[in-house]
């Protein structure tokens, strides 16, 4: 059941909890979908910088992408370089790559 986002942050909590149960391939699919939406919105904002709805949507997708990337990194290792090295050891390149 889809609930409208009422701005309380509940939607992002549900989103993050749902991501924890996804397998690697499904989590990559979510990351790709949310990344596409974020970058597509960025292109729209390039020509409509004062559109507050588009800016809100961009921020929402950015938070979802960050949540998905954080969960992927915790479960499977860093997907992109800026997710590496958050712990006490260097973890870049230690896990199998997404296509492996």
C-alpha positions in Angstrom: 0.0 0.0 0.0 1.5 3.4 -1.0 1.1 6.1 1.5 1.6 9.8 0.7 4.7 11.4 2.1 3.5 13.7 4.9 6.9 15.1 5.5 7.4 13.4 8.8 10.2 11.1 7.5 8.1 7.9 8.0 8.3 7.0 4.4 12.1 7.0 4.4 12.2 4.8 7.5 9.9 2.3 5.7 12.0 2.5 2.6 15.2 1.8 4.5 13.6 -1.1 6.3 12.4 -2.7 3.1 15.8 -2.4 1.5 17.4 -4.4 4.3 15.5 -7.5 3.1 16.5 -7.3 -0.6 19.0 -9.5 -2.3 22.0 -8.0 -4.0 20.5 -7.8 -7.5 17.2 -6.3 -6.3 19.1 -3.7 -4.2 21.2 -2.8 -7.3 18.0 -2.4 -9.2 16.6 0.0 -6.6 19.9 2.0 -6.6 19.7 2.2 -10.4 16.1 3.3 -10.5 16.5 6.0 -7.8 19.7 7.2 -9.3 18.0 7.6 -12.7 15.1 9.5 -11.1 17.6 11.8 -9.3 19.7 12.5 -12.4 16.6 13.0 -14.6 15.3 15.5 -12.1 18.6 17.2 -12.1 18.3 17.8 -15.8 14.9 19.3 -15.3 16.1 21.6 -12.6 18.8 22.8 -15.0 16.1 24.4 -17.0 13.6 25.0 -14.2 15.7 26.0 -11.2 12.8 27.7 -9.3 10.5 24.7 -9.4 10.0 23.9 -5.7 8.2 20.6 -6.4 11.1 19.4 -8.6 13.6 20.4 -5.9 11.6 18.6 -3.2 11.5 15.5 -5.5 15.2 15.7 -6.1 15.9 15.9 -2.3 13.6 12.9 -1.7 15.4 10.8 -4.4 18.8 11.9 -3.1 17.9 10.6 0.4 16.6 7.4 -1.0 19.7 6.9 -3.0 21.9 7.5 0.0 19.9 5.1 2.1 20.1 2.4 -0.6 23.9 3.0 -1.1 24.5 2.8 2.7 22.6 -0.5 3.0 24.4 -1.9 -0.1 27.8 -0.9 1.4 26.9 -2.5 4.8 25.6 -5.8 3.2 27.9 -6.2 0.2 30.8 -3.8 0.4 31.2 -0.4 -1.3 29.7 0.0 -4.7 31.4 3.3 -5.5 34.7 4.8 -4.3 33.1 7.4 -2.1 31.5 4.6 0.0 34.8 3.0 0.7 37.0 3.4 3.8 34.3 4.3 6.3 35.5 1.7 8.8 38.9 0.9 10.4 40.1 -1.0 7.3 40.3 -0.4 3.6 37.4 -2.2 2.1 37.5 -1.1 -1.6 37.9 -4.0 -4.0 37.6 -6.7 -1.2 34.0 -7.9 -2.1 33.0 -9.4 -5.5 32.0 -6.7 -8.0 28.3 -6.4 -8.9 28.7 -8.3 -12.2 30.6 -11.2 -10.5 
